[in-house]
Amino acid sequence: MLRCVPVLSLKFTHRTYVVSSGDGFSALKAREFEMEIAARQADPAKTQGAGEILHAIRGSYDIVAVRRARRVHQSLSSTPWTASLCVWDCIRVIMGRNPRRTGLPPHRSWTGVCVVLASLIVLFFGFSGPASSTSGEKVEEEPDRLSRWQQSGQMRTIFIESWARVKTLSLSGKILLPFVDRFLVQWPALEGKGGGKAEFVGALVA
């Protein structure tokens, strides 16, 4: 997933990484990735240490831990409740009210599905995403947070199917196929799946 971010990082000035609670490895990789971006964008004429790079990227990204939708070996009977809590956390992230925001690994799967479902719920109620997502556009602060979200119109959803899925779609892909704006696959055998919606774009993570 991080291999797809460098191009987007040039357009979006602030990035939010959503990880499941307890997934310290993913949080650490996101933090290291942001350090690499900052190091590449640093002025080559100046020698910058780790402290200077950390200062440069401060405020440019968030790592947010949400409750797990389903833990390993968790019973199916209790999954709807924990998945609902995960969706609620994701809604708060999208609305800018992050449940646990940190630049370090959190102290405590289907998280991607829950993020998309949360975005659909938010869109259903008329909120379309933060206008401050794209660079080059300065958003004026408004006293009414809701009106700012309603007027932005920035939120779009792109699902990238796993490189490991060669002939069949993943369960997450099958669930989200009807709802996402674009559905990208990385193998030609998957092109046209889901009523022609799946787009073959080649290997994105090779």
Secondary structure, DSSP 8 states (H G I E B T S, - for coil): -GGGHHHHHTTBS-EEEEEETT-HHHHHHHHHHHHHHHHHHS-TTS---HHHHHHHHTTSEEEEEE--SS-TT--TTTHHHHHHHHHHHHHHHHTT--SSEESS------HHHHHHHHHHHHHHTT----GGGBTT------S-HHHHHHTT-----EEE--TT-SSS--HHHHHHTTTSSEEEESSGGGTTHHHHTEEE---S--
